[in-house]
Amino acid sequence: MSYQNIPEVFDAELKKFPNITGITAAFKPNVYKKEMRLYAPFMVKEGNKTKTIQIENVYDYTLPTSNEADGTNTDWYHRALQQNAPVWMEPYFGKAAQNIIVDYSVPFYLPNQPHTIENQAGVLVLTISLSNLNRYIASILVGNTSYGYLISKEGKILAHPVLDNLGNFVEKISNGDKQKEFVDSKTGKNFWMFELPLKHTNWIIRINLDQEDFLTSPVIRMNHITWTILFGVLALFFLSIVIFRADIGTNKRLWGCSIASAFIFAIGIGLIWHFNLTFMQPVSGTKILDRAALNRYLLFYGDVNKLKKETLIPTGISIQNVFLASQNRLGVSGFIWQKYPKGTTLSSPQGFLLTHQSGLTSIKEMSRITENDTTLVIWHFDTNVRQNMNPFAYPLDKENISLRLTAFDPTNNYVLIPDLAGYEALNSKLLPGIDQSVFLEDWIVTNSFFSYQLFSHNSFYGMDPSLLQAKTPKLYFNITIARNVINPIVSYLIPLFLVVCMLFAVLMSGKTTHIVSYAGAMLIVITFAQVALRNTLAVQGISYLESFYIVIYPMVVTVTITALLRESKFSFSLIEWHNNLITKLLYWPIILGIDFFIALFFIGFHK
């Protein structure tokens, strides 16, 4: 190849290999031309075009690497010549490329000469941007928040989704293992860590896989568990019939089978409650709990929308008060802050919109501070948020209160990102962004976190469609709340259970007058209790807890009818057998069995 053909060859190679961002040919002094001391063209990609930078005009690459913090790194030139062999360099900040880069350097030689140090003409360098390396590592990972990074054999971070981590040291996996399990101290998330050595280098790719990304969705997990519980309960039910030999028909065996069946159904109900409280969480989009997850999300989003760094606006929120204004409306107040980079221009007084509002919203600017080319603005807000709080699973219902923050500026396409540095803790269970004094009556705040959801525009707002992004990420601040089950249990379930026990006691007495009078009184009590419950919940349809009352109504009627039939002039052998023993034996298995299948429907199986 003629030296004069370097630009054409470099341009063709850059177009051929998309992962290579630049190529350099750095000649030794006075080799390119005797009258020219240095010559080092660096051709770098800029979008769909290429740009050539003469490195010798930026710095003298023949000088040793500077030991100063912001000094020039020239190892990419010297090491390949010294070793007379290809060399992978550790990533560094390239002044010419203005980016964190990694170089693959290989010496080239004078034409038609042996490949010896004496015949070296210079160094050919392939430059790979770490943004491309991070994009490649992210592209091979599964899930939303898993991430990978590059470390040296000493544990020095060479490439990382969070650029601030470059140069830091991490502990290597010990005992020769290639994987381990750990809990992130900042976010509380569980990860699997894998280390994969890169051939021909001393580098290691470390992959942190978020275990949550590999678990099936809570709905699918709950459905699988519910099927297991259903088959287990049915198996134990039929097994109890076999064990107690109910076919023999003695009182002792029949009562043993009845009690065992009731306990089996009760245990099934308890298991469904337990796993529902443990696994079920409201859907909330892509969780963002750390900067690695944020950067990975923005990486893919930016590829689609050609996102630029200056379009990102760090945004934080601190909730000071939350109250339930009505069944589907929440009052929320607190502070929102944003950090605007230099040159940011907004088409509205504040850089965000609070959507899903209901009624009057107050947003008042509290302070504005400019420091280090960044303007920090803090607002106080007070708003009502529409929230579809459906008490279908009451008292085991959970809700996700979502505040959607939108940066609607069609001319600039700003994107709000969570200001994660503004929080002391990012573990969602430690409730970042929630004031400790926040109290929501009858509810327990369990988690708080940021998330993203992508939305497509279904209108152009009267503007040129090319001004709008294909898909816009909406930033959410989420507050997950769970019903305090103690109050409903004490207020509704325990009284209802006592009523059912008293009815059974009256049934066991066998006195018709007592049964009829008590059943009538109980119907009135249950009816008033159910009406009070419906008024409290303001539910459309039937809630889970209300189904308990619906089960009791036919049981009260059945017990009453069997008692009256015993006193009638007609003879019914099933009722008369062993003093109405069949009704007594079936009382608890029927009540708890129906309650078990209702639990399957209301809180076990989910769509």
Secondary structure, DSSP 4 states (H G I P E B T S, - for coil): --GGGHHHHHHHHHHH-TT--EEEEEEPTTTSBTTBS---EEEEEETTEEEEEEGGGT--TTSPPP-STTPPP-HHHHHHHHHTS-EEPPPEEETTTTEEEEEEEEEEE-TT--SSGGGEEEEEEEEEEHHHHHHHHHHT--SSS-EEEEEETT-BEEE-SSGGGTT-B-PPPPTT-SEEEEE-TTT--EEEEEEEEPTTSSEEEEEEEEHHHHSPPHHHHHHHHHHHHHHHHHHHHHHHHHHTTGGG--HHHHHHHHHHHHHHHHHHHHHHHHHHHHH-----SEEE-SHHHHHHHHHHHHHHHT--GGGEEEEEEEEEEEEEEETTEEEEEEEEEEEEETT---SSSSS-EEESB-S--EEEEEEEEEETTEEEEEEEEEEEEE----GGGTTS-EEEEEEEEE---TTT--EEEE-GGG-S---GGG-TTB-TT---TTEEEEEEEEEEEEEE-S--TTS-GGGS-SEEEEEEEEEEEEE-THHHIIIIIHHHHHHHHHHHHHHHHT-HHHHHHHHHHHHHHHHHHHHHHHHHHT-SS--HHHHHHHHHHHHHHHHHHHHHHHHSSS--HHHHTTTTHHHHHHHHHHHHHHHHHHHIIIIIS--
